[in-house]
């Protein structure tokens, strides 16, 4: 299964080497789903902020840097001052869980997940409503992340797997097949500028029609 570092490194690669801000945002969003601590969240939000900044979306870039600073102020506060001339005092955030599960840390963030059946659960990273099995999302369900991303579709053992729809805060979206949180199979990705990639995907990469 993929981890945060893999997705984060892809986001950085698209941002810094390939100069592809749309894909940098896509992979930063994916890394946010798998972030396990404040440092990882800070890095993911920071990469996404620079991608949005490159696209001219100053408001979103500043918002992301402020969230990054809230989680880990070491770098993000300096970036806000250097790039936007903003003196920001972080509002300290902590994270107890980044995915809905039956762990004790997740339960402490607001109730307990449903062991098996259907139900709702609010946790540090967002809100999930749908079917559960053995304390993790399994079946049909909708997850609304705290940063605005939405996944609605099939789940298998806590990951998006099967048919689903993913909507990004930027307005971009993907509808189609997923495999372990990645676009895999047949799907349609609509960029925030209206461009469309529709066809076959493999492990998150678009192969063409």
N, C-alpha and C positions, 0 to 999 in steps of 0.2 A: 504494500500500500504506500502511496506517496506521503511525504511529510512536508512540514512547513518549509524547511530549508530548500527542498527541490523547487517548490513553487516560487519562493522568494528569489532564488537565484535566477529563475527564468524571468521574473519581473525586472530585476536589475539588468539582465542581459538585453531585454527589449528596450529598456530605458536608455542605457548608457552606450551599448554597442550597435544595436540595430536601429536605434532612433525611431522606434515604433511605439508611440505613446498609447495607442488604443490597446495593443496587446500587453503593454506594461501594466495598464489598469486592470485588464482581465486577470493577469497572473497575480497582481497584488491583491485583488479581491479574493482569489482562490487561496492565497496564503493566509489571509485574514481568517478564513474559515478554520484553518488548522493551527492557528497560533495558540500556544499553550501558556504563555507568560507575558508580563508587561513589556519586556524587551522586544520580543517577537512582534507584538502588536505595534510598538513604536516604529520598528523598522519597516513593517508593511505599510503603515499609514504614511510614513515619510516618502517612500518610493512612489506611492500613489499620488501624494501631494505634488511631487515634482513632475509627474506625468501630466496631471491636470494643469499645472502651471505652464508647461510647454504648450498645451492646447489652448491656452488663453483663459482658462477657467480659474481666475484668481480667487474667487470666493470659495470654491471647493478646495483649492490648494491650501488656503489659509485655515479653513475648517479642519482639514486633515492634519495639518501641522499642529494645531492647537490640541487635537485629540492625542496625537503622538506625544506632545509635551506633557499632557496630563498623565500618560502612562510612564513616561521616562523622559524627564526634562533635559537631560544632559546635552543632546544634540539639537532637538527640535526648537528649543527656546532660542538658540543661537541662529538657527536657520530663519526663524521668524524675524529676528532683528536684522540679519544680513540681507535677506532677499525682499522683505516687505516692510522693513523699518517699523516693526511692531514690537513693543515691549509687553510681553505676555507673562502673567503670573499663573503657573499651572494650577489647575484644580485637581488635586491628586486622585487618580483612579486606580483601582486594583481589580484584578480578575480572578474569580474563583473557579471558573470553568468556561471553556470556549466551545463546548458542544453539549447538547442535551444528553445526559446519561444518568445512571443511577448511583454515581459515585457520591461519597459524602460531601465533597466540595461542591458538587452541583446542587445537591439538596439544600445546602446552606444558603444558596442564593435566592431562595424563594419557593418553598414547598418541595414536594418530592415528585419525581417523574412517575408515570404510570408503569407498573411492572409489565403487565400484558393487557392489551385492550385498546381503548381509544381515550385520549385526554389531552389536556393542555399543560404546558410547563414553561415558566419564565425563568431564564437563567442569565448569567452575566453577559453572554454574547447576543441574546435575542429572545425570541418567543417561538415555541414550536407547538403546533396543534395537529394531531393526527393519530395514527396507529402506532402502537408500541409492542415490543416483544422482549421479554427479559430485561426491561429497563432502558432500552435504546429504541430510537425510531426504526420502525420496520413495517413496511406496507405503504399506505398512502399518507402523505403528510405535508404540511406547509411550515417552513422555517423563515421567519422574518428576522434578519440580523440587525443588531443595534445600529450599524452604520448605513442601513437603508437597503441592503441587498435582500432579495426574496427568492427562495427556491420552493417550488410547489410541484410535487410529483412522487415518484417511487423511491423508497428507502429499503436498504438491505443491511441489517446489523449496524445501523448508525451512520451510513454513508449514502449519498445520492447514487442510485444504481437502478437503471431501467429507463422509463420514460419520464420526462419532466420539463419544467420551464424555469429558467433562471433569469431574473431581471436585475440589472445593475443600477446603482444610484445615478450613473451618467445617462440612463435611458436606453443603453444597449441591452440586448436580450438574446437568449439562446433557447430554442425549443427543439427537443429531439431526444436522442439516446445518451445515457450517461453510463459510465462504468467507474465505480469507486471514486466519485467526485470529479471525474474528467469527462469532457465531451468525447464520446466514443460510439461510432455507429453512424447513423444518418441524422443530420440535424441542420437547423437554420440559425445562423448567427446574424443579427441585425446590429450594425454599429450605430453609435450615437449620431453619426452624420447621415444615416440612412442607407449606407452601403450594406450589401448583403453577401454573406458567404453561405451558400447552401449546397449540401452534398455530403460527402463522407468525411468523418473525423476519426483520428486515431490518437488516443492518449493526449487529448487536448489540442492536437494540431490538425489544421484543415488540409485535407488531401486533394480536394477538388470535387467536381461533379462526377 
